């Protein structure tokens, strides 16, 4: 969902997709951007991306996100900052990469919806720091002059499902009726990107945050 939203806004941009993983997001960005470099340090992810996705505007490089250097004016850095030891150093590096007229898109999970109720952290051993909205905004604002913070929310089918669970105790109902598997066998494949919404407002219930950062 977030990659699609960003892709609609990077026309004419030279993009680096840092920590690109298996590469599908970099390929999606390359449909609209002037050029896209997907960067990942993992050798298996890099090789998979290089072999699966190709195009005249798309390339992949194996490198550490802190060490990559290139001529870009847009950085995409999704669902990774929660894994890094020194997020301030990474954001400072991203600011230098995009330059004066550039833009960076940085996302991270919302700890309030990621962690079990009453817990301070999700328990994911690979997450070094998990953020609330105000914490993530403050981190980004230390390095960028303009920060717009958006949240990713359930919409359409997923919003109806969320309401059914919260207000109608749907989890207990389908379990009692013994229809859990047949219901989700149909429901899950029907979910699409249209069943999520990226917007501002009260971000406490957002699934993820997306910071749109400009120097």
Z-matrix of the N, CA and C atoms (Angstrom, degrees):
N
C 1 1.459
C 2 1.528 1 110.50
N 3 1.329 2 115.61 1 -47.77
C 4 1.465 3 119.63 2 -177.84
C 5 1.530 4 110.96 3 -68.43
N 6 1.318 5 116.91 4 -40.77
C 7 1.468 6 119.18 5 176.77
C 8 1.528 7 110.77 6 -59.45
N 9 1.322 8 118.06 7 -42.36
C 10 1.464 9 120.73 8 179.17
C 11 1.525 10 111.16 9 -63.12
N 12 1.321 11 116.23 10 -42.58
C 13 1.464 12 121.11 11 179.60
C 14 1.528 13 110.31 12 -62.00
N 15 1.329 14 116.59 13 -44.60
C 16 1.466 15 120.31 14 179.29
C 17 1.526 16 110.48 15 -66.38
N 18 1.331 17 117.09 16 -40.94
C 19 1.469 18 120.88 17 -178.47
C 20 1.516 19 111.96 18 -57.22
N 21 1.320 20 117.14 19 -32.33
C 22 1.467 21 120.32 20 179.92
C 23 1.526 22 112.21 21 -74.29
N 24 1.339 23 117.24 22 -4.11
C 25 1.465 24 121.20 23 -174.62
C 26 1.526 25 113.43 24 -123.26
N 27 1.324 26 118.66 25 5.22
C 28 1.467 27 119.79 26 -175.44
C 29 1.533 28 112.64 27 -111.28
N 30 1.302 29 117.83 28 18.29
C 31 1.460 30 119.89 29 175.10
C 32 1.516 31 110.99 30 -57.08
N 33 1.330 32 117.42 31 130.04
C 34 1.455 33 121.94 32 -178.74
C 35 1.514 34 114.82 33 81.54
N 36 1.319 35 117.67 34 -1.15
C 37 1.459 36 121.41 35 -178.72
C 38 1.528 37 111.67 36 -95.16
N 39 1.342 38 114.90 37 150.25
C 40 1.463 39 122.86 38 170.89
C 41 1.519 40 106.58 39 -100.18
N 42 1.320 41 117.05 40 112.92
C 43 1.464 42 122.95 41 -165.59
C 44 1.524 43 111.20 42 -111.59
N 45 1.336 44 115.43 43 140.82
C 46 1.465 45 120.55 44 163.87
C 47 1.520 46 107.25 45 -117.03
N 48 1.323 47 115.30 46 130.44
C 49 1.460 48 122.82 47 177.80
C 50 1.520 49 107.52 48 -103.45
N 51 1.332 50 116.05 49 94.67
C 52 1.457 51 121.64 50 -175.42
C 53 1.523 52 110.53 51 -78.35
N 54 1.335 53 116.29 52 139.07
C 55 1.467 54 122.34 53 -174.94
C 56 1.521 55 109.36 54 56.62
N 57 1.310 56 115.05 55 54.88
C 58 1.466 57 122.00 56 -171.36
C 59 1.515 58 113.53 57 -75.44
N 60 1.344 59 117.93 58 -11.35
C 61 1.457 60 119.70 59 179.45
C 62 1.515 61 111.77 60 64.12
N 63 1.341 62 115.77 61 -134.43
C 64 1.470 63 118.98 62 -173.78
C 65 1.521 64 113.44 63 -77.81
N 66 1.334 65 118.92 64 -5.54
C 67 1.455 66 121.16 65 167.16
C 68 1.511 67 117.96 66 102.05
N 69 1.352 68 118.43 67 -6.24
C 70 1.468 69 118.39 68 -175.55
C 71 1.521 70 111.40 69 -63.57
N 72 1.349 71 117.67 70 -36.05
C 73 1.456 72 120.45 71 -179.83
C 74 1.513 73 112.09 72 -67.93
N 75 1.317 74 117.49 73 -39.65
C 76 1.467 75 121.07 74 177.51
C 77 1.524 76 109.81 75 -61.40
N 78 1.334 77 116.45 76 -41.99
C 79 1.466 78 120.16 77 178.99
C 80 1.514 79 111.36 78 -64.08
N 81 1.328 80 116.94 79 -37.29
C 82 1.462 81 120.14 80 178.56
C 83 1.531 82 110.35 81 -66.93
N 84 1.317 83 117.34 82 -42.76
C 85 1.467 84 121.01 83 178.85
C 86 1.523 85 111.48 84 -62.31
N 87 1.331 86 116.25 85 -34.19
C 88 1.469 87 120.67 86 -177.47
C 89 1.520 88 112.69 87 -67.72
N 90 1.316 89 118.83 88 -13.72
C 91 1.461 90 120.91 89 176.70
C 92 1.522 91 111.74 90 -67.64
N 93 1.347 92 116.63 91 -26.02
C 94 1.469 93 119.65 92 -175.15
C 95 1.523 94 113.54 93 -121.27
N 96 1.331 95 118.32 94 -28.75
C 97 1.465 96 121.11 95 -176.45
C 98 1.523 97 111.09 96 -75.85
N 99 1.320 98 115.99 97 162.43
C 100 1.465 99 121.13 98 174.56
C 101 1.525 100 110.98 99 -67.29
N 102 1.336 101 116.03 100 -40.31
C 103 1.466 102 121.36 101 176.69
C 104 1.517 103 108.54 102 -157.29
N 105 1.323 104 116.04 103 153.56
C 106 1.466 105 121.54 104 178.42
C 107 1.523 106 109.00 105 -139.94
N 108 1.332 107 115.34 106 130.91
C 109 1.460 108 122.22 107 170.94
C 110 1.521 109 107.53 108 -114.13
N 111 1.321 110 116.91 109 120.71
C 112 1.457 111 121.12 110 173.73
C 113 1.515 112 109.42 111 -93.37
N 114 1.321 113 117.04 112 128.63
C 115 1.462 114 121.75 113 -174.82
C 116 1.525 115 109.35 114 -122.71
N 117 1.332 116 116.18 115 127.88
C 118 1.460 117 120.37 116 174.73
C 119 1.523 118 108.62 117 -150.63
N 120 1.332 119 115.89 118 142.94
C 121 1.469 120 120.30 119 -178.34
C 122 1.519 121 112.20 120 -84.41
N 123 1.328 122 116.77 121 -21.26
C 124 1.463 123 119.99 122 -176.61
C 125 1.525 124 110.18 123 -71.36
N 126 1.326 125 118.77 124 122.68
C 127 1.474 126 119.90 125 -175.23
C 128 1.520 127 113.21 126 -64.83
N 129 1.328 128 117.71 127 -35.44
C 130 1.463 129 120.08 128 179.81
C 131 1.526 130 111.04 129 -69.54
N 132 1.337 131 116.51 130 -43.03
C 133 1.462 132 119.98 131 178.30
C 134 1.527 133 110.52 132 -63.12
N 135 1.322 134 115.91 133 -44.46
C 136 1.462 135 119.87 134 179.48
C 137 1.524 136 111.74 135 -59.49
N 138 1.321 137 116.59 136 -46.96
C 139 1.464 138 119.87 137 -177.63
C 140 1.522 139 111.02 138 -66.27
N 141 1.310 140 116.77 139 -39.98
C 142 1.466 141 120.57 140 177.46
C 143 1.522 142 110.34 141 -60.76
N 144 1.331 143 117.15 142 -49.07
C 145 1.463 144 121.46 143 -178.43
C 146 1.521 145 111.33 144 -61.52
N 147 1.332 146 116.21 145 -43.89
C 148 1.465 147 120.77 146 -178.14
C 149 1.518 148 111.53 147 -61.82
N 150 1.328 149 116.57 148 -38.07
C 151 1.460 150 120.49 149 -176.86
C 152 1.528 151 112.75 150 -82.14
N 153 1.334 152 117.28 151 -31.06
C 154 1.467 153 119.80 152 -172.92
C 155 1.521 154 113.05 153 -88.14
N 156 1.332 155 117.59 154 -34.42
C 157 1.462 156 120.64 155 -172.86
C 158 1.528 157 109.86 156 -119.03
N 159 1.295 158 115.62 157 135.62
C 160 1.463 159 119.83 158 179.67
C 161 1.523 160 109.11 159 -150.38
N 162 1.311 161 115.22 160 164.77
C 163 1.450 162 121.35 161 178.11
C 164 1.507 163 110.41 162 162.84
N 165 1.308 164 117.36 163 160.69
C 166 1.468 165 120.31 164 -176.10
C 167 1.525 166 113.70 165 -65.65
N 168 1.334 167 117.17 166 -20.71
C 169 1.466 168 120.21 167 -178.14
C 170 1.523 169 112.53 168 -106.28
N 171 1.331 170 117.52 169 6.48
C 172 1.461 171 121.25 170 -172.10
C 173 1.519 172 111.53 171 -125.34
N 174 1.332 173 116.24 172 134.48
C 175 1.465 174 121.26 173 173.69
C 176 1.523 175 108.63 174 -145.22
N 177 1.332 176 115.40 175 163.81
C 178 1.462 177 120.90 176 179.13
C 179 1.519 178 109.65 177 -129.75
N 180 1.322 179 115.15 178 144.42
C 181 1.457 180 121.30 179 177.83
C 182 1.527 181 108.91 180 -134.16
N 183 1.325 182 115.38 181 139.66
C 184 1.457 183 120.14 182 174.76
C 185 1.519 184 108.42 183 -93.35
N 186 1.348 185 115.49 184 117.29
C 187 1.462 186 119.66 185 -178.36
C 188 1.526 187 108.71 186 -166.61
N 189 1.316 188 116.27 187 161.79
C 190 1.457 189 121.62 188 171.11
C 191 1.521 190 108.86 189 -73.74
N 192 1.329 191 116.53 190 143.45
C 193 1.466 192 118.83 191 -177.99
C 194 1.523 193 111.09 192 -63.40
N 195 1.336 194 117.47 193 -30.74
C 196 1.459 195 120.57 194 -179.16
C 197 1.522 196 112.56 195 -73.52
N 198 1.342 197 117.80 196 -19.87
C 199 1.457 198 121.40 197 -173.79
C 200 1.513 199 114.14 198 -103.40
N 201 1.342 200 117.52 199 -16.40
C 202 1.461 201 119.24 200 -175.14
C 203 1.525 202 110.52 201 -65.12
N 204 1.313 203 115.48 202 142.13
C 205 1.465 204 121.27 203 177.73
C 206 1.521 205 108.10 204 -140.94
N 207 1.329 206 116.17 205 140.84
C 208 1.455 207 120.19 206 179.80
C 209 1.511 208 110.74 207 -175.97
N 210 1.320 209 115.26 208 174.26
C 211 1.462 210 122.41 209 -176.27
C 212 1.524 211 109.49 210 -94.35
N 213 1.322 212 116.55 211 93.07
C 214 1.460 213 121.97 212 -178.57
C 215 1.531 214 109.57 213 -134.79
N 216 1.314 215 115.89 214 162.86
C 217 1.461 216 120.50 215 172.33
C 218 1.529 217 111.57 216 -128.48
N 219 1.329 218 116.25 217 14.69
C 220 1.456 219 121.18 218 177.31
C 221 1.530 220 108.91 219 -150.53
N 222 1.325 221 116.19 220 129.57
C 223 1.459 222 122.04 221 175.71
C 224 1.518 223 108.66 222 -117.05
N 225 1.327 224 115.87 223 130.90
C 226 1.464 225 122.42 224 173.00
C 227 1.524 226 106.87 225 -112.33
N 228 1.331 227 115.64 226 126.10
C 229 1.464 228 120.72 227 -173.62
C 230 1.528 229 107.78 228 -143.36
N 231 1.333 230 116.10 229 88.76
C 232 1.459 231 120.76 230 -168.80
C 233 1.526 232 112.55 231 -107.94
N 234 1.328 233 115.30 232 135.92
C 235 1.466 234 124.11 233 172.09
C 236 1.529 235 112.43 234 51.65
N 237 1.331 236 116.25 235 43.05
C 238 1.471 237 120.16 236 -177.61
C 239 1.514 238 112.75 237 -134.73
N 240 1.314 239 118.73 238 -27.86
C 241 1.465 240 120.05 239 -173.24
C 242 1.523 241 111.64 240 -63.20
N 243 1.336 242 116.55 241 -24.13
C 244 1.465 243 119.77 242 177.11
C 245 1.535 244 112.36 243 -69.60
N 246 1.340 245 116.34 244 -11.45
C 247 1.472 246 121.46 245 -178.98
C 248 1.525 247 113.13 246 -96.86
N 249 1.325 248 119.33 247 -11.19
C 250 1.462 249 120.08 248 -168.85
C 251 1.525 250 111.65 249 -93.87
N 252 1.346 251 114.98 250 147.84
C 253 1.459 252 121.28 251 -177.94
C 254 1.524 253 111.92 252 -70.73
N 255 1.331 254 117.27 253 -37.82
C 256 1.461 255 121.19 254 -175.01
C 257 1.533 256 109.28 255 -128.53
N 258 1.342 257 117.92 256 81.39
C 259 1.470 258 120.04 257 -177.21
C 260 1.520 259 113.11 258 -62.56
N 261 1.327 260 117.92 259 -31.25
C 262 1.467 261 119.46 260 178.83
C 263 1.523 262 110.94 261 -64.47
N 264 1.318 263 117.40 262 -41.52
C 265 1.462 264 120.21 263 178.66
C 266 1.520 265 111.05 264 -64.96
N 267 1.326 266 117.56 265 -39.03
C 268 1.467 267 120.95 266 179.28
C 269 1.526 268 110.61 267 -65.99
N 270 1.331 269 117.80 268 -44.17
C 271 1.461 270 119.87 269 -179.77
C 272 1.531 271 111.59 270 -67.90
N 273 1.315 272 116.80 271 -35.04
C 274 1.468 273 119.41 272 175.28
C 275 1.525 274 110.37 273 -62.62
N 276 1.321 275 116.50 274 -40.55
C 277 1.465 276 120.94 275 177.67
C 278 1.523 277 111.24 276 -65.59
N 279 1.329 278 116.94 277 -41.40
C 280 1.468 279 120.91 278 178.26
C 281 1.518 280 110.70 279 -63.49
N 282 1.317 281 117.32 280 -41.06
C 283 1.469 282 120.77 281 177.09
C 284 1.525 283 111.12 282 -59.45
N 285 1.312 284 116.78 283 -42.67
C 286 1.468 285 120.10 284 178.89
C 287 1.527 286 110.83 285 -65.43
N 288 1.333 287 117.44 286 -37.04
C 289 1.462 288 120.64 287 -178.86
C 290 1.520 289 111.85 288 -65.40
N 291 1.339 290 118.61 289 -43.50
C 292 1.469 291 120.33 290 -173.50
C 293 1.525 292 112.16 291 -74.99
N 294 1.348 293 117.68 292 -25.68
C 295 1.454 294 119.58 293 179.19
C 296 1.519 295 112.91 294 74.53
N 297 1.315 296 115.32 295 -176.91
C 298 1.460 297 121.14 296 -170.89
C 299 1.531 298 112.94 297 -61.91
N 300 1.313 299 118.46 298 -40.47
C 301 1.460 300 120.77 299 -175.64
C 302 1.517 301 114.30 300 -100.47
N 303 1.322 302 116.74 301 13.35
C 304 1.450 303 119.54 302 -174.07
C 305 1.520 304 113.99 303 -92.66
N 306 1.316 305 114.63 304 -175.52
C 307 1.460 306 121.66 305 -179.17
C 308 1.520 307 109.16 306 -146.28
N 309 1.319 308 116.02 307 145.27
C 310 1.459 309 121.82 308 175.87
C 311 1.518 310 108.90 309 -124.02
N 312 1.330 311 115.34 310 139.41
C 313 1.460 312 122.24 311 175.97
C 314 1.524 313 107.26 312 -114.95
N 315 1.330 314 115.99 313 116.58
C 316 1.461 315 121.28 314 -174.85
C 317 1.525 316 108.48 315 -127.45
N 318 1.334 317 117.14 316 126.99
C 319 1.465 318 119.24 317 -179.61
C 320 1.519 319 110.93 318 -125.10
N 321 1.335 320 114.70 319 158.78
C 322 1.464 321 121.86 320 179.02
C 323 1.522 322 108.84 321 -159.08
N 324 1.331 323 118.56 322 153.98
C 325 1.468 324 119.48 323 176.94
C 326 1.529 325 111.90 324 -67.78
N 327 1.322 326 116.02 325 154.84
C 328 1.457 327 123.21 326 173.59
C 329 1.521 328 108.43 327 -88.14
N 330 1.315 329 117.87 328 116.27
C 331 1.461 330 120.39 329 -177.00
C 332 1.521 331 111.92 330 -61.23
N 333 1.336 332 118.29 331 -26.47
C 334 1.460 333 120.87 332 -177.88
C 335 1.523 334 112.34 333 -67.91
N 336 1.337 335 117.51 334 -28.35
C 337 1.467 336 119.99 335 176.68
C 338 1.530 337 111.54 336 -103.97
N 339 1.313 338 117.10 337 -16.90
C 340 1.464 339 120.71 338 -179.95
C 341 1.524 340 111.69 339 -80.27
N 342 1.332 341 116.67 340 -41.61
C 343 1.459 342 121.54 341 -175.94
C 344 1.526 343 110.72 342 -80.67
N 345 1.331 344 117.86 343 150.18
C 346 1.470 345 120.15 344 173.21
C 347 1.525 346 110.52 345 -59.06
N 348 1.310 347 116.57 346 151.76
C 349 1.460 348 121.26 347 -177.94
C 350 1.525 349 110.32 348 -55.34
N 351 1.344 350 115.14 349 130.19
C 352 1.455 351 121.08 350 179.45
C 353 1.510 352 115.19 351 86.89
N 354 1.334 353 117.49 352 -8.24
C 355 1.462 354 121.10 353 -179.64
C 356 1.530 355 110.63 354 -97.75
N 357 1.329 356 115.83 355 152.32
C 358 1.464 357 121.40 356 -179.74
C 359 1.520 358 112.67 357 -86.24
N 360 1.343 359 116.85 358 -21.39
C 361 1.458 360 121.70 359 -177.67
C 362 1.520 361 109.55 360 -137.67
N 363 1.335 362 115.52 361 162.08
C 364 1.456 363 120.50 362 -178.58
C 365 1.524 364 113.08 363 -77.40
N 366 1.315 365 117.32 364 -22.55
C 367 1.460 366 120.62 365 -174.27
C 368 1.520 367 112.95 366 92.46
N 369 1.336 368 117.97 367 -1.94
C 370 1.458 369 120.93 368 176.25
C 371 1.531 370 108.84 369 -66.60
N 372 1.325 371 118.67 370 117.37
C 373 1.469 372 119.84 371 -174.86
C 374 1.516 373 113.40 372 -70.06
N 375 1.327 374 117.99 373 -15.19
C 376 1.461 375 121.47 374 -178.07
C 377 1.524 376 111.86 375 -90.67
N 378 1.329 377 118.10 376 -8.62
C 379 1.460 378 121.36 377 178.67
C 380 1.529 379 109.62 378 -89.26
N 381 1.320 380 115.73 379 121.37
C 382 1.457 381 120.62 380 178.63
C 383 1.527 382 110.67 381 -85.07
N 384 1.338 383 117.32 382 -40.46
C 385 1.456 384 122.31 383 179.66
C 386 1.522 385 108.57 384 -142.15
N 387 1.337 386 116.71 385 127.49
C 388 1.464 387 122.40 386 175.28
C 389 1.520 388 108.48 387 -112.41
N 390 1.345 389 116.85 388 141.65
C 391 1.453 390 121.08 389 -164.26
C 392 1.521 391 113.92 390 -115.15
N 393 1.329 392 114.73 391 144.55
C 394 1.457 393 122.78 392 159.87
C 395 1.526 394 107.66 393 -87.26
N 396 1.333 395 116.10 394 165.56
C 397 1.474 396 120.06 395 -174.75
C 398 1.523 397 111.68 396 -57.53
N 399 1.338 398 116.42 397 -47.07
C 400 1.464 399 119.08 398 -175.82
C 401 1.525 400 111.57 399 -67.47
N 402 1.331 401 117.38 400 -32.03
C 403 1.459 402 120.82 401 178.05
C 404 1.523 403 111.13 402 -69.10
N 405 1.319 404 115.58 403 -42.18
C 406 1.467 405 119.75 404 -179.22
C 407 1.522 406 110.64 405 -68.36
N 408 1.330 407 117.11 406 -41.37
C 409 1.465 408 120.19 407 177.11
C 410 1.527 409 110.76 408 -60.56
N 411 1.323 410 116.71 409 -45.10
C 412 1.463 411 120.28 410 -179.14
C 413 1.524 412 111.30 411 -62.29
N 414 1.322 413 117.04 412 -40.20
C 415 1.468 414 120.80 413 177.03
C 416 1.521 415 110.73 414 -59.39
N 417 1.313 416 117.20 415 -48.81
C 418 1.468 417 120.71 416 -178.22
C 419 1.526 418 111.66 417 -67.06
N 420 1.326 419 117.24 418 -37.42
C 421 1.467 420 120.64 419 -177.59
C 422 1.522 421 112.33 420 -70.77
N 423 1.315 422 117.74 421 -16.74
C 424 1.463 423 119.23 422 174.41
C 425 1.521 424 111.89 423 -68.83
N 426 1.337 425 116.93 424 -17.37
C 427 1.469 426 120.38 425 -173.87
C 428 1.526 427 113.86 426 -123.47
N 429 1.316 428 118.04 427 -14.68
C 430 1.461 429 120.91 428 -177.23
C 431 1.525 430 110.28 429 -129.72
N 432 1.331 431 115.00 430 142.15
C 433 1.462 432 120.38 431 -179.08
C 434 1.506 433 113.43 432 -72.94
N 435 1.342 434 116.93 433 -28.38
C 436 1.465 435 121.71 434 -179.00
C 437 1.519 436 109.14 435 -130.01
N 438 1.325 437 116.07 436 123.65
C 439 1.471 438 121.41 437 179.18
C 440 1.518 439 108.69 438 -132.14
N 441 1.322 440 116.79 439 118.58
C 442 1.458 441 122.16 440 172.13
C 443 1.524 442 107.43 441 -105.90
N 444 1.323 443 116.94 442 123.18
C 445 1.460 444 120.91 443 -176.65
C 446 1.524 445 110.04 444 -108.11
N 447 1.328 446 115.40 445 123.68
C 448 1.460 447 122.68 446 179.36
C 449 1.520 448 109.48 447 -117.62
N 450 1.337 449 115.23 448 161.71
C 451 1.457 450 120.40 449 177.43
C 452 1.513 451 111.17 450 -122.00
N 453 1.319 452 116.26 451 147.66
C 454 1.461 453 122.13 452 174.76
C 455 1.529 454 107.87 453 -97.55
N 456 1.345 455 115.74 454 124.62
C 457 1.458 456 121.72 455 -174.84
C 458 1.522 457 110.94 456 -126.03
N 459 1.327 458 115.40 457 158.65
C 460 1.452 459 120.30 458 168.92
C 461 1.524 460 109.86 459 -66.68
N 462 1.324 461 116.48 460 144.97
C 463 1.469 462 123.03 461 175.72
C 464 1.525 463 108.75 462 -141.01
N 465 1.310 464 116.20 463 169.49
C 466 1.459 465 123.76 464 175.99
C 467 1.542 466 112.15 465 43.83
N 468 1.319 467 118.32 466 -118.94
C 469 1.462 468 121.45 467 -175.62
C 470 1.528 469 112.07 468 -57.51
N 471 1.337 470 116.24 469 -44.35
C 472 1.455 471 119.39 470 -176.53
C 473 1.524 472 111.61 471 -69.20
N 474 1.333 473 117.14 472 -33.91
C 475 1.462 474 119.87 473 176.83
C 476 1.525 475 110.10 474 -68.13
N 477 1.327 476 117.80 475 -41.64
C 478 1.463 477 120.96 476 177.02
C 479 1.525 478 110.51 477 -62.35
N 480 1.320 479 116.14 478 -41.35
C 481 1.470 480 120.83 479 178.48
C 482 1.524 481 110.64 480 -63.91
N 483 1.323 482 117.01 481 -41.74
C 484 1.459 483 121.45 482 178.85
C 485 1.522 484 111.06 483 -61.94
N 486 1.341 485 116.69 484 -43.88
C 487 1.462 486 120.73 485 178.97
C 488 1.528 487 110.58 486 -64.86
N 489 1.336 488 116.40 487 -39.78
C 490 1.470 489 120.10 488 179.48
C 491 1.519 490 110.90 489 -61.66
N 492 1.330 491 117.25 490 -38.03
C 493 1.463 492 120.65 491 179.23
C 494 1.529 493 110.78 492 -71.28
N 495 1.331 494 116.26 493 -45.72
C 496 1.464 495 120.51 494 -173.99
C 497 1.529 496 112.65 495 -72.73
N 498 1.325 497 117.27 496 -38.58
C 499 1.469 498 119.85 497 -172.38
C 500 1.523 499 113.47 498 -105.71
N 501 1.331 500 117.03 499 -28.88
C 502 1.466 501 119.95 500 -175.72
C 503 1.524 502 112.83 501 -111.34
N 504 1.337 503 116.45 502 2.89
C 505 1.466 504 122.35 503 178.44
C 506 1.535 505 111.55 504 54.40
N 507 1.338 506 114.19 505 46.90
C 508 1.458 507 120.59 506 -176.27
C 509 1.522 508 112.40 507 -58.84
N 510 1.324 509 118.65 508 -33.45
C 511 1.464 510 120.62 509 179.54
C 512 1.524 511 111.07 510 -58.23
N 513 1.315 512 115.99 511 -43.55
C 514 1.468 513 119.59 512 179.38
C 515 1.517 514 111.23 513 -69.82
N 516 1.338 515 116.88 514 -36.07
C 517 1.463 516 121.16 515 -177.09
C 518 1.524 517 110.86 516 -65.39
N 519 1.356 518 117.26 517 -52.40
C 520 1.474 519 117.89 518 -176.30
C 521 1.523 520 111.61 519 -67.05
N 522 1.341 521 116.27 520 -29.69
C 523 1.460 522 118.65 521 176.48
C 524 1.529 523 110.78 522 -68.22
N 525 1.328 524 115.99 523 -43.13
C 526 1.461 525 120.04 524 -179.34
C 527 1.524 526 111.75 525 -66.06
N 528 1.345 527 116.35 526 -35.58
C 529 1.460 528 121.14 527 179.66
C 530 1.533 529 112.57 528 -82.34
N 531 1.326 530 116.32 529 -6.75
C 532 1.469 531 122.72 530 -179.75
C 533 1.532 532 112.30 531 58.76
N 534 1.332 533 114.58 532 43.73
C 535 1.469 534 119.66 533 178.58
C 536 1.530 535 111.26 534 -121.41
N 537 1.335 536 116.70 535 15.96
C 538 1.466 537 119.79 536 -175.36
C 539 1.525 538 111.96 537 -56.41
N 540 1.323 539 117.13 538 -53.84
C 541 1.470 540 119.61 539 -176.39
C 542 1.521 541 112.88 540 -65.19
N 543 1.341 542 120.43 541 -49.95
C 544 1.467 543 117.95 542 179.50
C 545 1.527 544 113.16 543 -61.90
N 546 1.332 545 117.38 544 -34.51
C 547 1.467 546 119.25 545 178.66
C 548 1.522 547 110.76 546 -64.08
N 549 1.332 548 116.92 547 -50.91
C 550 1.459 549 119.59 548 -175.70
C 551 1.527 550 112.23 549 -75.79
N 552 1.313 551 117.59 550 -22.21
C 553 1.467 552 119.59 551 172.47
C 554 1.528 553 110.97 552 -62.77
N 555 1.317 554 117.15 553 -28.75
C 556 1.468 555 121.40 554 177.72
C 557 1.528 556 111.89 555 -93.74
N 558 1.319 557 115.76 556 -40.12
C 559 1.462 558 120.45 557 -173.83
C 560 1.526 559 112.32 558 -68.63
N 561 1.328 560 116.49 559 -47.31
C 562 1.468 561 119.78 560 -173.16
C 563 1.529 562 113.36 561 -62.16
N 564 1.335 563 120.40 562 -46.35
C 565 1.479 564 118.64 563 179.47
C 566 1.530 565 113.55 564 -65.74
N 567 1.339 566 117.07 565 -18.38
C 568 1.467 567 119.83 566 -178.87
C 569 1.527 568 112.77 567 -80.86
N 570 1.334 569 117.88 568 -11.59
C 571 1.468 570 120.94 569 -178.71
C 572 1.529 571 109.77 570 -71.31
N 573 1.324 572 116.19 571 136.62
C 574 1.462 573 121.81 572 179.19
C 575 1.521 574 109.48 573 -134.95
N 576 1.323 575 115.82 574 179.30
C 577 1.466 576 119.47 575 178.51
C 578 1.519 577 111.96 576 -62.13
N 579 1.338 578 117.50 577 -22.54
C 580 1.468 579 120.25 578 178.81
C 581 1.520 580 112.20 579 -70.68
N 582 1.330 581 117.26 580 -11.07
C 583 1.454 582 121.18 581 179.79
C 584 1.526 583 112.76 582 -91.62
N 585 1.335 584 115.38 583 16.49
C 586 1.454 585 122.72 584 172.40
C 587 1.522 586 108.52 585 -132.03
N 588 1.327 587 116.28 586 154.03
C 589 1.463 588 121.32 587 177.84
C 590 1.517 589 109.30 588 -134.67
N 591 1.324 590 116.00 589 137.81
C 592 1.458 591 122.35 590 177.56
C 593 1.522 592 107.07 591 -109.47
N 594 1.333 593 117.19 592 118.08
C 595 1.467 594 120.37 593 -173.96
C 596 1.520 595 110.46 594 -158.39
N 597 1.332 596 114.85 595 170.48
C 598 1.453 597 121.32 596 175.53
C 599 1.518 598 110.43 597 -89.65
N 600 1.336 599 115.67 598 -155.76
C 601 1.455 600 120.37 599 179.99
C 602 1.518 601 111.35 600 97.66
N 603 1.336 602 116.02 601 -153.60
C 604 1.461 603 121.77 602 179.11
C 605 1.531 604 108.38 603 -71.21
N 606 1.326 605 116.63 604 114.37
C 607 1.459 606 121.12 605 -172.83
C 608 1.527 607 113.68 606 -96.22
N 609 1.322 608 118.43 607 1.60
C 610 1.464 609 119.98 608 -176.10
C 611 1.520 610 112.70 609 -62.01
N 612 1.346 611 117.54 610 -28.88
C 613 1.461 612 120.52 611 -178.29
C 614 1.532 613 112.30 612 -100.25
N 615 1.313 614 116.90 613 7.48
C 616 1.465 615 120.06 614 178.52
C 617 1.516 616 110.48 615 -66.67
N 618 1.332 617 116.03 616 149.86
C 619 1.456 618 121.34 617 174.44
C 620 1.517 619 110.63 618 -75.40
N 621 1.317 620 116.12 619 -47.68
C 622 1.460 621 124.28 620 179.12
C 623 1.512 622 109.05 621 -133.66
N 624 1.331 623 115.74 622 163.10
C 625 1.460 624 122.59 623 170.90
C 626 1.522 625 109.39 624 -111.18
N 627 1.333 626 115.86 625 144.27
C 628 1.463 627 121.27 626 171.20
C 629 1.518 628 107.90 627 -125.15
N 630 1.332 629 115.79 628 119.26
C 631 1.463 630 121.19 629 176.62
C 632 1.529 631 108.68 630 -98.44
N 633 1.328 632 115.97 631 125.33
C 634 1.460 633 122.54 632 173.81
C 635 1.530 634 105.81 633 -100.11
N 636 1.330 635 116.44 634 109.46
C 637 1.467 636 121.90 635 -167.39
C 638 1.528 637 110.87 636 -115.66
N 639 1.333 638 114.70 637 131.64
C 640 1.464 639 121.05 638 175.24
C 641 1.518 640 109.56 639 -129.02
N 642 1.340 641 117.72 640 141.03
C 643 1.475 642 120.60 641 -179.09
C 644 1.525 643 112.18 642 -60.83
